Amino acid sequence: MSPRTTVGNDQPWTPISGHGLIGDMRSCALVDTEGTVAWFCAPRFDSPSVFGSILDPEKGGSWRLAPAEGTPTTQQYYFPDSNILVTRFLTEQGVAEVHDFMPVLASHDPDHRQRLVRRVVAVRGSVTLRMTMAARPDYARSEARPEQHDNGVRIVDGEVALGLSASVDLTIDGADVTADLSLATGEQALFVLEVLAPDEEMRGTDDEDVADLFDTTAAFWRGWLSQSTYTGRWREMVDRSALTLKLLTHEPTGAIIAAPTCSLPEEIGGERNWDYRYVWMRDAAFSLYALLRLGFTDEAGAFVEWLSQRLGDRDGETAELGPLRVLYTIDGEVPEAEHELDHLSGYRDSRPVRVGNAAVEQLQLDIYGELIDSIYLFNKYGPGISHDAWSDLLVIVGWLMEHWDDVDAGMWEIRDEPKAHTTSRLMAWVAIERMIRIARQRGLPGDVPAWSQVRDEIYDRIQTESWDAEVGAYMQYEGSDVLDAGVLLMPMVKFCAPSDPRFVSTLRVIEERLVSDSLVFRYDLEQASDGLSGEEGTFSLCSFWYVEALTRVGRLPEARLALEKMFTYANHLGLYAEQVGLTGEQLGNFPQAFTHLSLISAAINLDRSLG
């Protein structure tokens, strides 16, 4: 994306969209347009935050680097084909740039060191800046005690130690660390925050070291992106989405998280605030599909390996929840119980601030279809699955054969009474249908006749119980009057032809009831009961599904217009949160893997159809 200009202000809340993302495939940081690191968890995505001002400007902690006086105009963009973020400050005296990145020197680097680098360069005139690092470890539950060392300042908190080194003098001011610097054209200052083990020594830094880190990291991202097979009309947006998905991949394990943040609200002031720093089976499976479509087979293979371990372990298996959980930690464990951080005010006073996620205790039957479909694609386009993985899938599909008609929480994770969700039936059909395909393609053992019988039973159930002839649409669950955008998946997963009159009619009804100027609500919130109060925005995932549905039914000019409109809702860097509000604001955790993978799929399929 090209740079976008904003004007500084004194408001404590930066819009959710007013942030860029940097990371090293272990953790991520959000940097806002005013030059502040507002969110950073160390050493992992799911670790407690060190900087969390996005959830509480007063208590959460931040790392601010900006002109000392005035309200400069700012610009923010990514260094081309990379995840190196550049924030420009335009003042009356001169122009300065801050280059923010987390160094990545090589794939699967055994000597990887986690660092957050901030390089300040004066590019015109002279600029006076001030740096304030207010580390607030453990979600601001621990008091920071900076200590001066020969090569910088060290902060130790339980499991994690932070070391800040700089090319300018650092001053300890209570719990904060500050520095003042004046730079003329061509001069620079360096700040490097290291994440260390409690007994590990700081290494410090110098100009030559940071220059090498910058160049090597830029080369890494350019080299990785060059593997993409996409060369279509919307390459800039697709490339940024691919780079974002890569940042949300935990390289040591192959896990793919849903988002790097927690408790950013789906409604300002509301209670729909969730922790998404986990591996959602559904999100990760769709991410695998997007990566495969772009030719990134290494990442797909790493996730399949992670998934194979979950298929084999099944430590979280229970009689009620089945062989797999809805979500896992990066390490494949069942996450901690959901709880609230009462001491934090929440983004724009949207409480509660939650960590952990109670959805782990839900039954969501659709995850099996998404997972097995992704394995089917990996088996088709990759090296194929192992005997052990197939054996584990046989156990899982055996369980699904007996439980596909159970009521569940559905793909939207309702916190209300379980229901017979259409999308859960749909994805159960997908799971069994893909098992049949894999068995036939590879000649693998399986009870194909029994699978075929249940597959057909599910198909008939959807056509008889989920179809409402009076409305002319497939409904959210059996016997309901609620519409659900999830049924847009039907032709995408080959449950029906795009030209099937029932799907064409369903699409028309969805357009009437759920679509607002190309933006799509995921269901009729006014008619549906999901166990929560308040409202939410349109769901960007569903908006891209809508583009793909229009593409598949042959309404290509409308699909292209809807896609172009969706691009206008991206932030200045091409990033998307989970939802879009009434006035176009980004809502929910940011950035959201689900949104970016659906963008990739919609763009690829529309490109192919346009020729």
C-alpha positions in Angstrom: 0.0 0.0 0.0 1.1 3.6 -0.6 1.8 5.8 2.4 -1.2 7.4 4.0 -1.1 10.6 5.9 -2.7 11.3 9.3 -2.6 14.3 11.5 -1.5 13.8 15.1 -3.9 14.5 18.0 -4.1 14.3 21.7 -6.9 11.6 21.8 -5.9 8.6 24.0 -7.4 6.1 21.7 -5.9 5.4 18.3 -8.4 3.6 16.0 -7.9 -0.1 15.7 -7.1 0.4 12.1 -4.4 2.9 13.0 -1.8 0.3 13.6 0.8 -1.7 11.6 2.0 -5.2 12.5 5.6 -6.4 12.8 6.8 -9.8 14.0 9.3 -12.6 13.9 7.0 -15.6 13.6 7.2 -16.1 17.4 5.4 -13.0 18.5 4.0 -9.7 17.0 3.9 -6.1 17.9 1.4 -3.4 16.9 2.8 0.0 16.1 0.4 2.9 15.8 0.5 5.8 13.4 1.9 8.1 16.2 5.0 5.9 16.6 3.9 4.0 19.7 4.3 0.2 20.2 0.9 -0.3 21.7 0.8 -4.1 22.0 3.6 -6.7 22.4 3.6 -10.1 24.1 6.9 -11.8 24.8 8.3 -14.2 24.0 5.2 -15.7 22.3 1.9 -14.7 20.8 0.1 -16.0 23.8 2.4 -14.7 26.5 1.3 -11.9 28.8 1.7 -8.4 27.3 4.7 -6.2 27.9 3.1 -3.3 26.2 -0.7 -3.2 26.3 -1.7 0.5 25.9 -4.2 -0.5 23.2 -6.3 -2.0 26.0 -5.5 0.7 28.6 -3.5 3.9 27.7 -2.8 4.7 31.3 -1.9 1.3 32.8 -1.2 -1.0 29.9 2.3 0.2 29.0 3.8 1.4 25.7 7.0 2.3 23.9 6.6 5.8 22.4 9.0 7.4 19.9 8.0 10.6 18.4 8.9 14.3 18.0 9.2 16.0 21.3 6.9 18.9 20.5 4.0 19.8 18.3 1.6 17.6 16.5 3.4 16.3 13.4 1.8 14.9 10.3 2.6 11.2 10.1 2.8 8.7 7.2 3.1 4.9 7.6 4.0 2.2 5.1 5.8 -1.1 4.7 9.3 -1.3 3.2 8.5 -2.9 -0.1 7.7 -6.7 0.0 8.5 -7.0 3.7 7.1 -6.7 7.2 9.4 -3.8 8.1 7.2 -0.9 9.1 8.2 2.7 8.4 6.6 5.6 10.3 7.4 9.1 9.0 7.1 12.3 11.1 6.8 15.5 9.1 7.4 18.6 11.3 8.1 22.2 10.6 11.8 21.7 11.3 12.3 18.5 9.3 11.3 14.9 8.5 12.3 11.8 10.5 11.6 8.1 9.9 11.3 5.3 12.4 12.0 1.8 11.0 10.4 -0.8 13.2 11.0 -4.6 12.7 11.7 -7.8 14.5 14.8 -9.4 12.9 14.4 -12.7 11.0 17.7 -13.8 9.5 16.8 -17.2 8.1 14.0 -19.8 8.0 14.0 -22.1 11.1 17.1 -20.3 12.5 18.4 -22.3 15.4 20.2 -19.3 16.8 17.2 -16.9 16.5 17.2 -14.0 18.9 14.0 -12.2 19.6 14.5 -8.5 19.3 12.4 -5.4 18.5 14.5 -2.9 16.6 13.6 0.8 16.3 15.9 2.8 14.0 15.3 6.6 13.8 16.7 8.4 10.8 16.5 12.2 10.0 15.9 12.4 6.3 15.4 16.2 5.9 16.2 19.1 8.2 16.6 18.5 11.9 14.2 16.8 14.3 14.1 16.6 18.1 12.5 13.4 19.4 11.7 11.8 22.7 11.7 8.1 23.5 9.7 6.7 26.5 9.6 3.0 27.1 7.0 2.1 29.8 7.2 -1.6 30.1 4.3 -3.1 32.1 4.9 -6.8 32.2 2.3 -9.5 32.8 -0.7 -7.5 31.4 0.4 -4.6 33.7 0.1 -6.8 36.8 3.8 -6.6 37.6 5.8 -3.5 38.4 8.7 -2.8 36.1 12.0 -2.1 37.9 14.5 -0.9 35.3 18.2 -1.3 36.2 21.1 0.4 34.5 23.8 -1.8 33.1 27.0 -1.1 31.1 25.3 -1.7 27.7 21.8 -0.6 28.5 18.8 -1.0 30.8 17.5 -4.3 32.0 14.0 -5.2 33.2 13.5 -8.7 34.8 10.0 -10.1 35.4 9.6 -13.7 36.3 10.1 -15.8 33.2 11.1 -13.0 30.9 13.9 -10.4 31.0 14.0 -7.4 28.7 17.2 -5.6 27.7 17.1 -2.2 26.1 20.3 -0.9 24.4 20.6 2.3 22.5 23.1 4.5 20.6 22.0 7.4 22.8 22.0 7.9 26.6 19.1 6.2 28.4 17.6 7.6 31.6 15.6 5.7 34.2 12.6 7.6 35.4 10.8 5.5 38.0 9.4 2.5 36.1 10.1 4.1 32.7 13.1 4.5 30.5 13.5 7.8 28.5 15.9 9.3 26.0 16.0 12.7 24.2 17.7 13.0 20.8 18.3 15.6 18.2 19.1 14.5 14.7 20.2 16.4 11.6 19.9 15.1 8.0 21.5 11.7 7.6 22.0 11.1 11.3 20.3 8.2 13.1 19.7 6.7 16.5 19.1 3.1 17.4 17.0 1.3 20.0 17.0 -2.5 20.4 14.8 -4.3 22.9 16.0 -7.9 23.5 13.8 -10.6 25.0 16.1 -12.7 27.2 16.0 -15.6 29.6 16.2 -14.3 33.2 19.9 -15.1 33.5 20.9 -14.2 30.0 23.2 -11.2 29.4 22.4 -8.3 27.1 24.5 -8.1 24.0 24.0 -4.5 23.0 24.1 -3.2 19.5 25.7 -0.8 17.1 25.1 1.0 13.7 26.7 -1.8 11.7 24.8 -4.5 13.4 21.4 -2.9 13.0 22.1 -2.1 9.3 22.9 -5.8 8.7 19.8 -6.9 10.6 17.6 -4.5 8.5 19.1 -5.7 5.2 19.0 -9.4 6.1 15.4 -9.1 7.4 14.3 -7.3 4.3 16.0 -9.9 2.1 14.3 -12.7 4.0 10.8 -11.3 3.5 11.5 -10.5 -0.2 12.8 -14.0 -0.7 9.9 -15.6 1.0 7.3 -13.6 -0.9 9.0 -14.4 -4.3 7.8 -17.9 -3.9 4.1 -16.8 -4.3 2.5 -18.0 -7.5 0.0 -15.2 -7.6 0.5 -12.7 -10.4 -3.1 -11.4 -10.8 -4.8 -8.1 -10.8 -4.7 -7.5 -7.0 -1.2 -8.5 -6.3 -0.5 -5.8 -3.8 -3.5 -6.8 -1.6 -2.8 -10.5 -1.9 0.9 -10.1 -1.2 0.2 -8.1 2.0 -2.4 -10.7 3.1 0.2 -13.5 2.5 2.8 -11.6 4.5 0.3 -11.1 7.3 -0.6 -14.8 7.4 3.1 -15.6 7.6 3.5 -13.3 10.6 0.7 -15.2 12.3 2.5 -18.5 11.8 4.5 -19.8 14.8 7.6 -21.1 12.9 9.0 -23.4 15.7 5.8 -25.4 15.8 4.0 -24.7 12.5 0.9 -23.5 14.3 -1.2 -20.6 12.8 -2.9 -18.3 15.2 -6.2 -16.5 14.5 -5.0 -13.0 15.5 -2.2 -11.5 17.6 -4.4 -9.6 20.0 -7.0 -10.1 22.6 -10.2 -8.3 23.7 -10.4 -5.7 20.9 -14.1 -5.2 20.8 -16.6 -6.2 18.1 -18.8 -3.4 19.5 -17.3 -0.3 21.2 -18.4 -0.4 24.8 -19.8 -3.9 24.5 -19.0 -7.3 25.9 -18.0 -9.1 22.7 -14.3 -9.1 23.5 -12.3 -12.3 22.9 -8.8 -13.6 23.1 -7.8 -14.9 19.6 -4.1 -15.7 20.2 -4.7 -19.4 19.8 -4.8 -21.9 17.0 -8.5 -22.1 15.9 -8.8 -25.3 13.9 -11.2 -23.6 11.5 -9.1 -20.6 10.9 -5.9 -22.5 10.6 -7.5 -25.0 8.1 -8.6 -22.2 5.9 -5.2 -20.5 6.2 -3.7 -23.8 5.0 -5.9 -23.6 1.9 -4.9 -20.0 1.2 -1.2 -20.8 1.5 -1.5 -23.8 -0.8 -3.3 -21.7 -3.4 -0.3 -19.3 -3.3 2.3 -22.1 -3.6 3.6 -21.9 0.0 3.9 -25.7 0.5 6.5 -25.5 3.3 4.1 -23.6 5.6 1.3 -25.9 4.7 3.5 -28.9 5.5 4.5 -27.5 8.8 0.9 -27.0 9.8 -0.1 -30.5 8.7 2.7 -31.8 10.9 1.3 -29.8 13.8 -2.2 -31.0 13.0 -1.0 -34.7 12.7 0.2 -34.5 16.3 -3.2 -33.2 17.4 -4.9 -36.0 15.5 -2.7 -38.6 17.2 -2.6 -37.2 20.7 -6.2 -36.2 21.3 -5.4 -35.4 24.9 -8.4 -33.1 25.1 -10.9 -35.8 24.0 -14.1 -36.0 26.0 -17.3 -37.8 25.5 -19.1 -34.5 25.1 -16.6 -32.6 22.9 -15.2 -35.4 20.7 -11.7 -36.2 19.6 -10.6 -32.6 18.9 -11.0 -29.3 20.6 -12.1 -26.1 18.7 -8.8 -24.3 19.6 -5.4 -25.1 21.0 -2.4 -23.2 22.3 0.6 -23.0 19.9 2.0 -26.1 21.6 -1.2 -28.0 21.0 -2.4 -27.8 24.6 -5.9 -27.0 25.9 -5.8 -23.2 26.7 -6.2 -21.8 30.2 -9.7 -21.1 31.4 -11.2 -17.8 30.2 -10.8 -15.1 32.8 -11.1 -11.3 33.0 -8.4 -8.7 33.7 -10.5 -6.3 35.8 -7.6 -3.8 36.3 -7.6 -2.9 32.6 -10.2 -0.5 31.2 -10.4 -2.2 27.8 -10.2 -0.6 24.4 -12.3 2.6 24.6 -13.7 1.3 27.8 -15.0 -1.9 26.3 -15.1 -4.4 29.1 -14.4 -7.1 30.1 -10.8 -7.6 29.0 -10.6 -11.4 28.5 -7.7 -13.8 28.2 -8.2 -17.4 27.5 -11.3 -18.5 25.6 -14.3 -20.5 26.8 -15.0 -21.6 23.3 -12.5 -24.4 24.0 -15.3 -26.1 26.0 -17.7 -25.9 23.0 -18.7 -28.6 20.5 -18.3 -27.2 17.0 -18.8 -30.0 14.5 -17.8 -27.9 11.5 -14.1 -28.1 12.4 -13.9 -31.6 11.1 -15.0 -30.7 7.6 -12.6 -27.8 7.4 -9.7 -29.8 8.7 -10.2 -32.9 6.5 -10.8 -30.6 3.5 -7.5 -29.0 4.1 -5.8 -32.4 4.4 -7.5 -33.5 1.2 -6.0 -30.4 -0.6 -2.6 -31.1 1.0 -2.8 -34.7 -0.1 -3.7 -33.6 -3.6 -1.1 -30.8 -4.1 1.5 -31.8 -1.6 3.5 -34.9 -0.8 0.5 -36.8 0.7 -0.4 -37.8 4.2 1.3 -40.6 6.2 -0.1 -43.9 7.3 -0.3 -42.8 10.9 -2.2 -39.6 10.0 -4.7 -41.6 7.9 -5.2 -44.0 10.8 -6.0 -41.1 13.1 -8.4 -39.7 10.5 -10.2 -43.1 10.5 -10.8 -42.8 14.2 -12.1 -39.2 13.9 -14.4 -39.9 11.0 -15.7 -42.9 12.9 -16.7 -40.6 15.7 -18.2 -38.1 13.3 -20.3 -40.8 11.7 -22.0 -41.3 15.0 -22.3 -37.6 16.1 -22.8 -35.5 13.0 -26.5 -34.9 14.0 -25.7 -33.6 17.5 -26.6 -30.1 18.4 -23.6 -27.7 18.8 -22.4 -24.1 19.1 -21.9 -23.7 15.4 -19.1 -22.0 13.5 -19.9 -18.6 15.1 -19.4 -20.0 18.6 -22.8 -18.9 20.0 -22.9 -18.7 23.8 -26.5 -19.9 23.9 -28.3 -23.2 23.7 -26.7 -25.6 21.2 -28.6 -26.0 17.9 -28.7 -28.1 14.8 -26.6 -25.7 12.7 -26.8 -26.0 8.9 -23.1 -25.2 8.5 -22.2 -27.9 11.0 -24.1 -30.4 8.9 -22.6 -29.0 5.8 -19.0 -29.4 7.0 -19.7 -32.9 8.4 -20.8 -33.7 4.8 -17.5 -32.2 3.6 -15.5 -34.3 6.1 -16.9 -37.6 5.0 -17.0 -36.7 1.3 -13.3 -35.8 1.4 -12.4 -39.0 3.2 -14.1 -40.9 0.4 -12.1 -38.9 -2.2 -8.8 -39.5 -0.4 -9.4 -43.2 0.0 -10.2 -43.6 -3.7 -7.4 -41.4 -5.0 -4.7 -43.1 -2.9 -6.2 -46.5 -2.6 -6.2 -46.1 1.2 -8.3 -48.5 3.4 -11.7 -47.3 4.7 -15.3 -48.3 4.8 -16.3 -46.3 1.7 -19.8 -47.8 1.4 -20.7 -46.9 5.0 -19.2 -43.4 4.6 -21.2 -42.9 1.4 -24.4 -43.9 3.2 -23.9 -41.4 6.0 -22.8 -38.7 3.5 -26.0 -39.1 1.6 -28.0 -39.1 4.8 -26.5 -35.7 5.8 -27.1 -34.3 2.3 -30.8 -35.3 2.5 -31.1 -33.9 6.0 -29.8 -30.5 4.9 -32.1 -30.4 1.9 -35.2 -31.4 3.9 -34.7 -29.7 7.3 -32.5 -26.7 6.7 -34.2 -25.6 3.5 -37.1 -23.2 4.0 -39.2 -23.2 0.8 -41.3 -20.2 1.9 -38.2 -18.0 2.5 -36.4 -19.6 -0.4 -33.2 -20.1 1.5 -31.1 -22.4 3.6 -31.5 -21.3 7.2 -29.1 -21.0 10.1 -30.3 -24.1 11.9 -33.2 -26.6 11.5 -36.6 -25.0 12.0 -35.2 -21.5 12.4 -36.2 -18.2 10.8 -32.6 -16.9 11.0 -30.4 -16.5 7.9 -26.7 -17.3 8.1 -24.0 -16.1 5.7 -22.1 -19.4 6.4 -24.3 -21.1 3.8 -22.4 -19.1 1.1 -19.8 -21.9 1.5 -22.1 -24.5 -0.2 -20.7 -24.2 -3.8 -17.2 -23.5 -2.6 -17.1 -26.9 -0.8 -18.9 -28.5 -3.7 -22.0 -29.4 -1.8 -24.1 -28.0 -4.7 -23.5 -26.4 -8.1 -23.4 -22.5 -8.1 -26.3 -22.6 -10.6 -28.5 -24.8 -8.3 -31.8 -22.9 -8.0 -31.8 -23.4 -4.3 -28.4 -21.7 -3.9 -29.2 -18.9 -6.3 -32.4 -18.2 -4.3 -30.4 -18.4 -1.0 -27.9 -15.9 -2.4 -30.7 -13.5 -3.4 -32.3 -13.7 0.1 -28.9 -13.1 1.8 -28.4 -10.0 -0.4 -31.8 -8.8 0.8 -31.3 -9.4 4.5 -27.6 -9.6 5.3 -25.7 -7.5 2.7 -25.2 -3.8 3.2 -23.3 -2.1 0.3 -21.2 -5.3 -0.3 -20.6 -5.7 3.4 -22.1 -8.9 4.9 -23.5 -9.6 8.4 -22.8 -13.2 9.5 -26.4 -13.7 10.6 -29.7 -11.9 11.6 -28.5 -10.6 14.9 -31.9 -9.0 15.6 -33.7 -12.3 15.2 -30.9 -14.7 16.4 -30.1 -15.4 20.0 -26.4 -16.0 20.5 -26.3 -15.6 24.3 -24.7 -12.1 24.2 -26.0 -8.6 24.4 -25.3 -5.8 22.0 -24.6 -5.6 18.3 -21.6 -6.2 16.0 -20.4 -5.0 12.6 -20.3 -6.7 9.3 -18.1 -9.8 9.2 -15.3 -9.2 6.6 -14.8 -13.0 6.1 -18.4 -13.2 5.0 -18.0 -10.2 2.7 -15.2 -12.0 0.9 -17.3 -15.1 0.8 -20.0 -13.0 -0.9 -17.5 -11.9 -3.5 -16.6 -15.6 -4.2 -20.3 -16.6 -4.3 -21.0 -13.8 -6.9 -18.0 -15.1 -8.9 -19.2 -18.7 -8.9 -22.7 -17.8 -10.0 -21.2 -15.8 -12.9 -22.1 -12.3 -11.7 -18.5 -11.2 -12.4 -19.0 -7.4 -12.7 -20.8 -7.3 -9.4 -18.1 -9.6 -7.8 -15.4 -7.2 -9.0 -17.2 -4.2 -7.7 -17.8 -5.9 -4.3 -14.1 -6.8 -4.1 -12.9 -3.3 -4.9 -15.3 -1.9 -2.3 -13.9 -4.3 0.3 -10.4 -3.1 -0.5 -11.4 0.4 0.6 -12.2 -0.9 4.1 -8.6 -2.1 4.6 -6.4 0.2 6.7 -3.7 2.3 5.3 -1.3 -0.7 5.2 -3.8 -3.2 3.7 -4.7 -4.9 7.0 -8.1 -6.0 8.2 -9.6 -6.6 11.6 -12.5 -9.1 12.0 -15.4 -6.7 11.4 -16.3 -3.4 9.8 -18.6 -1.0 11.7 -21.4 1.2 10.4 -19.1 4.1 9.6 -16.4 1.9 8.1 -14.3 1.5 11.3 -12.4 -1.7 12.0 -13.7 -3.7 14.9 -12.5 -6.9 16.6 -9.1 -8.4 16.9 -6.5 -7.1 14.5 -5.3 -8.2 12.1 -7.5 -11.3 11.6 -6.1 -14.3 9.7 -9.7 -15.4 8.7 -10.2 -12.1 6.8 -6.9 -12.2 5.0 -7.2 -15.8 3.9 -10.7 -15.2 2.5 -9.3 -12.1 0.6 -6.7 -14.4 -1.0 -9.3 -17.0 -2.0 -11.8 -14.4 -3.4 -9.1 -12.6 -5.4 -7.7 -15.8 -6.9 -11.0 -17.2 -8.0 -12.3 -13.9 -9.4 -9.0 -13.5 -11.3 -9.4 -16.9 -12.8 -13.0 -16.3 -13.8 -12.2 -12.9 -15.4 -9.4 -14.5 -17.5 
